[in-house]
Structures are given as structure tokens and as C-alpha cells.
Amino acid sequence: VEYDELVMATGSKPFVPPLPGLDLATPGVCLYRTIDDCVAMIERAKTIKRAVVIGGGLLGLEAAKALYDLGLEVDIVEMAPHLMPVQVDPVGGAMLKGKVEELKVNVHTATKPLEILVGPDGVIGLKISEGGVESVIEAGMICVSAGVRPRDELAKDAGIELGGRGGIKVDS
């Protein structure tokens, strides 16, 4: 097949960080990506009081607001020094943190998730390292919203060169 230009719009998939205890089959562990994910969050929210969102980017904040609207206490855990680190600078991140905290949502920036803790009925908490101090946020749901990665299986299978972080390598 001849062509002048080729566009391969293969979409993205959620990034699921390598984290002990992170198993999507565990009750209370969810992604924030699809309608099915949202339905699972709504159902789990009926039986718990607190949720943690891993990821303080745009979708993580959206997930946190959705959980807040479901009547849950919410914590956001973001590894970067401020919220929405790709979109805003540190000053904007600090302003945003203040607005989020006005909703009584707990914001943990520069915080590393260490392990999802699981009991007999599913998630019971998230072990974190904040400022070098380890602690546990007790919660019945962990919602992972830690970014996306390109879907590059088609390109890889076709022998097309991939970029360093995935996706198709381009010449410009």
C-alpha cells in the first residue's frame, strides 16, 4: 500500500506502577479509565469510608473529586513535589493544593506509595513514605490514576522502531 503520510492513532493504556499488593483482582483496587472502572468504584464506595488516589495529575484529581462526591474521605498521593506537575509550575501547584484541601481532601505530595495493604475483604490501606517517614493511610479503596502509556503493540509487531518511553519513534 502506498501513502504520502501515515497516521497511527493507537491510543493509550493506563500506567500501573509496580507496587507490592497492586492486583486489579483485589476488591478495592481500581483504575480510573473506563465506565466499568467507575461502576466498580461506585459499588465499592457503598461499603467503605475512605479512598486513596495514587496520582495527582488531571485524571487523579478528577478521580478524587468523583470519590469525594460519593461521600468518601479522600487522600491524593503524588510522587512529584506538587499537583499536576506536567501542567503547572510549583506556584500553581501550591495554589491548586490549597483549593483541593478546601474540600477536605488530604493531599500528600513528594510522597511515594510503597505497598497496598490487603485484608480478607480487600484493600485496607496504603503504606507510604512521606518526607522519609513511613506511615499507613487506612482506606478501603486505592484508585490508580498514575498516567498513561502509548499503545504500541501494533507498531512493535510490525517491526516499527519505538521511542525510548514507548510509542512510535518519529523523525521530528
ABEGO torsion letter per residue (X at the ends): XBBABBBBBAEBBBBBBBBBGBBAABBGBBBBABAAAAAAAAAAAAABABBBBBEABAAAAAAAAAAAAAGBBBBBBBABABBGAAABBAAAAAAAAAAAAAAGBBBBBGBBBABBBBBAAEBAEBBBBBGGBBBBBBBABBBBBAEBBBBAAAAAAAGBBBBAAEEBBBAX
